[in-house]
């Protein structure tokens, strides 16, 4: 291996390169997969053991030299003046390219509007972890041990007692543990459920949970707050109705319907000719939940409700597939 001969040829080839393309050809000739320096490095393993240290040092020296000489020659061939690009003639008659500005995601827009309404009603913002303890997600909220939502097919468990929260209700418990009534909060956030994904179901979606606790809070207070919120969000003529339901953490519990935005209650294909659309679940906080956080259920009462941000956005904008929210399709997102 004549290292001096390779070095001499290298210097001559680099000096003779008159443009970046010719210089890149020199790089390939010496450092490419079949290059001369690459062959030197591969030949080291076949050399006698006593010669390998010397050959390795020489080969590495040549490799470093190639890179340094290439960089220096490239700097000579390519102008380094940052203004060189702008020195080229510009055709001012060419049509301009429209700028593309960013915007907030439709879910963020929807949440911000909902939060603003609740803020005007006196609700404060509360938050909690998405990776939650089973105690806060189920046990403290009065879920019985045999409740189906605790099953693996409905909940993403990380360990036996750690999971991805299935609702934002655990935030209520954590907040009540650290605060005394009166309190009025909303707890927004991402939640997870082991759902079969289709156009109306997702494994990851967003909720806003509401909680109001004080002395003498009643179902009338709950209905008044929900009606005010719905009318500010969907229009002053929107009506609501309560239907009996069951939730482990509220008693009594209700499903909340609102008059269909498409037909104003007269019946259409959107509401299945009923005139009503289900919008949220709600109810009076169960005494067992108060006991879990150290509140006296004989002294305090309260209500809670939960509403899906994704569902509100779908209703307001006529979106028929929940999967679009997380698809990152710019064509869809630019509409809002």
C-alpha positions as CSV (number, residue, x, y, z in Angstrom):
1,X,0.0,0.0,0.0
2,X,1.7,3.2,-1.2
3,X,0.2,5.8,1.0
4,X,2.3,8.7,-0.4
5,X,1.2,7.8,-3.9
6,X,-2.5,7.9,-2.9
7,X,-2.0,11.2,-1.1
8,X,-0.3,12.8,-4.1
9,X,-3.1,11.6,-6.5
10,X,-5.7,12.8,-4.0
11,X,-4.3,16.4,-3.9
12,X,-4.0,16.5,-7.6
13,X,-7.6,15.3,-8.2
14,X,-9.1,17.8,-5.7
15,X,-7.1,20.7,-7.2
16,X,-8.3,19.7,-10.6
17,X,-12.0,19.7,-9.6
18,X,-13.5,22.8,-11.2
19,X,-17.1,22.6,-9.9
20,X,-19.1,20.9,-7.1
21,X,-20.2,18.0,-9.3
22,X,-16.5,17.2,-10.2
23,X,-15.6,17.5,-6.5
24,X,-18.3,15.1,-5.5
25,X,-16.9,12.6,-8.1
26,X,-13.5,12.9,-6.3
27,X,-15.2,12.2,-3.0
28,X,-16.8,9.0,-4.3
29,X,-13.5,8.0,-5.9
30,X,-11.8,8.0,-2.5
31,X,-14.5,7.6,0.1
32,X,-17.2,5.7,-1.7
33,X,-18.0,2.1,-1.1
34,X,-15.4,1.1,-3.7
35,X,-13.1,4.1,-3.1
36,X,-9.4,3.9,-2.6
37,X,-9.4,5.0,1.0
38,X,-12.3,2.7,1.8
39,X,-10.2,-0.2,0.3
40,X,-7.3,0.8,2.5
41,X,-9.4,0.5,5.6
42,X,-10.9,-2.8,4.6
43,X,-7.4,-4.3,3.9
44,X,-6.3,-3.7,7.5
45,X,-8.0,-6.9,8.7
46,X,-6.0,-9.0,6.2
47,X,-2.6,-7.6,7.1
48,X,-0.2,-9.3,9.5
49,X,-1.1,-8.5,13.1
50,X,2.2,-6.6,13.7
51,X,1.4,-4.2,10.7
52,X,-2.2,-3.4,11.6
53,X,-1.6,-0.5,14.0
54,X,0.7,1.3,11.5
55,X,-1.7,0.7,8.6
56,X,-4.7,1.8,10.7
57,X,-3.0,5.0,11.7
58,X,-2.0,5.8,8.1
59,X,-5.5,4.9,6.7
60,X,-7.2,7.1,9.2
61,X,-4.8,10.0,8.5
62,X,-5.6,9.8,4.8
63,X,-9.4,9.6,5.5
64,X,-9.3,12.7,7.6
65,X,-7.1,14.4,5.0
66,X,-9.6,13.7,2.3
67,X,-12.4,15.2,4.3
68,X,-10.4,18.3,5.1
69,X,-9.3,18.9,1.6
70,X,-12.8,18.3,0.2
71,X,-14.2,20.8,2.6
72,X,-11.6,23.4,1.8
73,X,-12.1,23.0,-2.0
74,X,-15.9,23.1,-1.6
75,X,-15.6,26.4,0.2
76,X,-13.6,27.7,-2.7
77,X,-16.1,26.5,-5.3
78,X,-19.4,27.5,-3.5
79,X,-19.8,31.2,-2.7
80,X,-20.2,31.7,1.1
81,X,-21.7,35.1,0.8
82,X,-25.2,34.8,2.2
83,X,-26.4,37.5,-0.1
84,X,-25.2,35.7,-3.2
85,X,-28.6,34.2,-3.7
86,X,-30.3,37.5,-3.8
87,X,-27.8,38.9,-6.3
88,X,-29.4,36.8,-9.0
89,X,-31.9,38.7,-11.3
90,X,-35.5,38.5,-10.1
91,X,-38.5,38.5,-12.5
92,X,-40.9,40.9,-10.8
93,X,-43.7,39.9,-13.3
94,X,-44.0,36.4,-11.9
95,X,-47.2,35.8,-9.8
96,X,-46.8,35.8,-6.1
97,X,-47.2,32.6,-4.1
98,X,-50.0,32.8,-1.5
99,X,-48.7,32.5,2.0
100,X,-50.1,29.7,4.2
101,X,-50.8,30.7,7.8
102,X,-51.3,28.3,10.7
103,X,-54.5,28.1,12.8
104,X,-55.8,26.4,15.9
105,X,-57.1,22.9,15.6
106,X,-60.9,22.7,15.5
107,X,-60.9,20.8,18.8
108,X,-58.8,23.6,20.4
109,X,-61.2,26.2,19.0
110,X,-64.2,24.3,20.4
111,X,-62.6,23.8,23.8
112,X,-61.6,27.5,24.1
113,X,-65.1,28.6,23.4
114,X,-66.6,26.1,25.9
115,X,-64.0,27.2,28.5
116,X,-64.9,30.8,28.0
117,X,-68.6,30.1,28.6
118,X,-67.8,28.2,31.8
119,X,-65.4,30.8,33.0
120,X,-68.1,33.4,32.6
121,X,-70.4,31.2,34.8
122,X,-67.8,31.2,37.6
123,X,-66.1,27.8,36.9
124,X,-62.3,27.5,37.6
125,X,-59.9,25.3,35.6
126,X,-58.5,22.1,37.2
127,X,-56.2,19.5,35.7
128,X,-54.9,16.0,36.6
129,X,-52.7,13.2,35.2
130,X,-53.7,11.2,32.1
131,X,-51.9,8.1,33.6
132,X,-54.0,7.5,36.7
133,X,-54.3,5.2,39.7
134,X,-57.2,2.7,39.6
135,X,-58.3,4.2,43.0
136,X,-59.0,7.6,41.5
137,X,-60.4,6.4,38.2
138,X,-62.8,3.8,39.7
139,X,-62.8,3.1,43.5
140,X,-63.1,6.7,44.8
141,X,-65.9,7.3,42.3
142,X,-68.0,4.5,43.7
143,X,-67.5,2.0,40.9
144,X,-68.3,-1.4,42.2
145,X,-65.6,-4.1,41.8
146,X,-67.7,-6.0,39.2
147,X,-68.5,-2.9,37.0
148,X,-67.8,-3.7,33.4
149,X,-65.8,-0.6,32.7
150,X,-63.1,-2.0,34.9
151,X,-62.5,-4.9,32.5
152,X,-59.5,-5.1,30.3
153,X,-61.6,-4.9,27.2
154,X,-62.8,-1.4,28.2
155,X,-59.7,0.1,29.9
156,X,-56.1,0.4,29.0
157,X,-54.2,-1.0,32.1
158,X,-50.4,-0.3,32.5
159,X,-50.2,-2.4,35.7
160,X,-52.8,-3.9,38.0
161,X,-53.5,-0.5,39.6
162,X,-52.2,2.0,37.0
163,X,-54.2,2.8,33.8
164,X,-54.9,5.5,31.2
165,X,-57.8,7.4,32.6
166,X,-61.2,6.6,31.1
167,X,-62.8,10.0,32.0
168,X,-61.7,13.3,33.6
169,X,-63.8,12.6,36.8
170,X,-60.6,11.6,38.8
171,X,-59.7,15.2,38.6
172,X,-62.7,16.0,40.7
173,X,-61.6,13.7,43.5
174,X,-58.1,15.0,43.5
175,X,-59.3,18.5,43.6
176,X,-61.8,17.9,46.4
177,X,-59.0,16.2,48.5
178,X,-57.1,19.5,48.5
179,X,-59.9,22.0,48.6
180,X,-62.9,22.7,50.8
181,X,-66.3,23.8,49.6
182,X,-67.6,25.9,48.0
183,X,-65.9,25.0,44.8
184,X,-66.9,25.2,41.1
185,X,-64.5,23.7,38.6
186,X,-64.2,22.3,35.1
187,X,-61.6,19.6,34.4
188,X,-60.8,19.2,30.6
189,X,-58.5,16.7,29.1
190,X,-57.7,13.7,27.0
191,X,-59.2,10.4,27.9
192,X,-58.8,6.8,26.7
193,X,-61.1,3.8,26.3
194,X,-60.5,0.5,24.6
195,X,-63.0,1.0,21.9
196,X,-63.4,-0.5,18.4
197,X,-62.5,2.5,16.3
198,X,-65.1,3.6,13.7
199,X,-66.6,6.9,12.5
200,X,-68.3,7.5,15.8
201,X,-65.9,5.8,18.3
202,X,-62.3,6.5,19.1
203,X,-59.8,5.1,21.6
204,X,-58.6,8.6,22.4
205,X,-60.9,11.6,22.8
206,X,-61.5,14.7,24.9
207,X,-63.9,15.6,27.7
208,X,-64.8,18.5,30.0
209,X,-65.9,17.4,33.4
210,X,-67.8,20.0,35.6
211,X,-68.2,20.0,39.4
212,X,-70.1,22.3,41.8
213,X,-70.1,21.6,45.5
214,X,-71.7,23.8,48.2
215,X,-74.5,23.7,50.8
216,X,-78.0,23.3,49.3
217,X,-76.9,22.6,45.7
218,X,-79.9,21.0,43.9
219,X,-80.9,19.5,40.6
220,X,-82.5,22.9,39.7
221,X,-79.0,24.4,40.0
222,X,-77.7,21.7,37.7
223,X,-80.4,22.2,35.1
224,X,-79.9,26.0,35.2
225,X,-76.2,25.8,34.6
226,X,-76.5,23.3,31.8
227,X,-79.3,25.2,30.1
228,X,-77.3,28.4,30.2
229,X,-74.2,26.7,28.8
230,X,-76.1,24.9,26.0
231,X,-77.9,28.1,25.0
232,X,-74.7,30.1,24.9
233,X,-73.0,27.4,22.8
234,X,-75.8,26.4,20.4
235,X,-78.2,29.4,20.5
236,X,-80.7,31.0,22.9
237,X,-83.7,29.0,21.5
238,X,-82.1,25.6,22.3
239,X,-84.0,23.6,24.9
240,X,-82.7,20.7,27.1
241,X,-84.4,17.8,28.8
242,X,-83.3,15.3,31.5
243,X,-83.7,11.5,31.1
244,X,-83.1,9.1,34.0
245,X,-79.8,7.2,33.7
246,X,-77.2,5.5,35.9
247,X,-73.7,6.6,36.8
248,X,-71.9,5.1,39.8
249,X,-70.6,8.5,41.0
250,X,-73.9,10.5,40.8
251,X,-77.4,9.8,42.3
252,X,-79.8,10.7,40.8
253,X,-78.2,10.5,37.4
254,X,-79.4,11.9,34.0
255,X,-78.7,11.9,30.4
256,X,-79.0,15.4,28.9
257,X,-80.6,15.9,25.5
258,X,-80.9,19.2,23.6
259,X,-83.2,20.1,20.7
260,X,-81.7,19.1,17.4
261,X,-79.7,21.9,15.7
262,X,-80.8,20.7,12.3
263,X,-84.6,20.8,12.7
264,X,-85.1,22.8,16.0
265,X,-87.0,19.9,17.5
266,X,-89.4,19.1,14.6
267,X,-87.6,15.8,13.6
268,X,-85.0,15.2,10.9
269,X,-82.5,12.6,9.7
270,X,-79.8,14.1,12.0
271,X,-81.8,13.3,15.2
272,X,-83.5,10.2,13.8
273,X,-86.8,12.1,13.7
274,X,-86.9,12.5,17.5
275,X,-86.1,16.2,17.6
276,X,-83.5,15.6,20.3
277,X,-79.7,14.9,20.4
278,X,-77.9,13.5,23.5
279,X,-75.2,15.9,24.5
280,X,-73.9,15.0,28.0
281,X,-74.3,13.0,31.2
282,X,-74.9,14.6,34.6
283,X,-76.2,14.1,38.1
284,X,-75.9,14.9,41.8
285,X,-72.6,13.8,43.4
286,X,-73.0,10.5,45.2
287,X,-72.6,10.6,49.0
288,X,-69.9,7.8,48.8
289,X,-67.8,10.1,46.6
290,X,-68.0,12.8,49.2
291,X,-67.1,10.3,51.9
292,X,-64.0,9.2,49.9
293,X,-62.6,12.8,50.0
294,X,-63.6,13.5,53.6
295,X,-66.7,15.7,52.9
296,X,-69.8,15.3,55.1
297,X,-72.6,14.3,52.7
298,X,-75.1,15.6,55.3
299,X,-73.6,19.1,55.1
300,X,-72.7,19.4,51.4
301,X,-74.4,18.6,48.1
302,X,-73.1,19.0,44.6
303,X,-73.6,18.2,41.0
304,X,-71.3,16.9,38.3
305,X,-71.5,16.6,34.5
306,X,-69.3,15.4,31.6
307,X,-69.4,16.6,28.0
308,X,-67.3,15.4,25.0
309,X,-65.4,18.2,23.2
310,X,-65.1,16.0,20.1
311,X,-68.9,15.4,20.1
312,X,-69.6,19.1,20.4
313,X,-67.3,19.9,17.5
314,X,-68.9,17.2,15.4
315,X,-72.4,18.6,16.1
316,X,-71.5,22.2,15.5
317,X,-69.6,21.7,12.3
318,X,-71.5,18.7,10.8
319,X,-68.5,16.4,11.0
320,X,-69.5,12.8,10.5
321,X,-66.2,11.0,11.3
322,X,-64.4,11.4,14.7
323,X,-61.2,9.9,13.2
324,X,-60.7,13.1,11.1
325,X,-59.7,15.0,14.3
326,X,-56.5,13.0,14.7
327,X,-55.7,12.3,11.0
328,X,-53.6,15.5,10.5
329,X,-55.2,16.0,7.1
330,X,-54.5,19.7,6.3
331,X,-57.4,19.7,3.8
332,X,-59.8,19.0,6.7
333,X,-58.1,21.2,9.2
334,X,-58.1,24.3,6.9
335,X,-61.9,24.3,6.9
336,X,-62.1,25.7,10.4
